[in-house]
Amino acid sequence: MSGPIVAGKLPIEANLEPGEYWWCSCGRSKTQPFCDGSHAGTEFTPLPFKVEAQGQYWLCTCKHSANPPFCDGAHELLD
């Protein structure tokens, strides 16, 4: 199994409404941090997550967070 592509080294601030979203786990999506189906043919699958309250959320783009889809600062450890 290969690792995900690092789509970015900074999180994306997203103003989200309550609902269900699909976070890109492979790093290939052109609509980061959300899935656009680019994982097709890989071992990756998008991560579904629900937002209960409208607000600002920091979503991981480095794909190394221990708390996906949310940023935990793991991007600071990447070269």
C-alpha positions in Angstrom: 0.0 0.0 0.0 1.4 3.4 -1.0 0.8 6.5 1.0 -1.5 9.4 0.0 -0.4 12.3 -2.0 0.3 15.4 0.0 -2.2 17.8 -1.5 -1.1 20.7 0.6 1.0 21.6 3.6 -1.5 23.9 5.2 -5.1 23.1 6.3 -8.1 24.6 4.4 -10.5 26.8 6.4 -14.0 25.8 5.4 -17.2 27.5 6.5 -19.5 24.4 6.6 -23.2 24.1 7.0 -24.7 21.1 8.9 -24.7 18.1 6.7 -22.6 15.2 5.4 -19.4 15.7 3.5 -16.8 13.4 1.9 -13.1 14.2 2.7 -10.4 13.2 0.2 -8.1 10.7 1.7 -5.9 10.0 -1.3 -4.7 13.6 -2.1 -5.7 13.4 -5.8 -8.9 15.4 -5.7 -8.9 18.7 -7.6 -11.6 19.9 -5.1 -9.5 19.7 -1.9 -10.2 18.9 0.8 -13.3 17.2 -0.6 -13.5 14.0 -2.7 -14.1 14.3 -6.5 -13.8 10.6 -7.3 -10.1 10.8 -8.3 -9.3 7.8 -6.0 -10.9 5.4 -8.5 -8.5 2.6 -9.2 -6.6 3.1 -5.9 -6.8 1.5 -2.5 -8.1 4.8 -1.0 -11.7 5.6 -0.2 -13.2 9.0 0.8 -13.9 9.6 4.5 -17.5 10.5 5.2 -18.0 13.0 8.1 -21.0 14.9 9.5 -21.1 18.5 10.6 -23.7 19.2 13.3 -23.4 22.9 13.5 -22.6 25.7 11.0 -19.1 27.0 11.6 -15.4 27.3 10.6 -13.5 24.1 10.4 -9.9 23.5 9.6 -9.6 20.5 7.2 -6.4 18.6 6.6 -4.8 18.6 3.1 -1.5 16.9 4.0 -3.4 13.6 4.5 -1.3 12.7 7.6 -3.6 14.0 10.4 -4.3 11.5 13.2 -7.8 13.1 13.4 -9.0 13.2 9.8 -10.7 15.1 8.3 -9.5 17.8 10.7 -6.1 19.3 10.9 -4.0 18.2 13.9 -0.7 20.0 12.8 0.8 16.9 11.2 1.8 19.1 8.2 4.4 20.7 10.4 6.3 17.4 10.6 6.5 16.9 6.8 9.6 17.8 4.8 
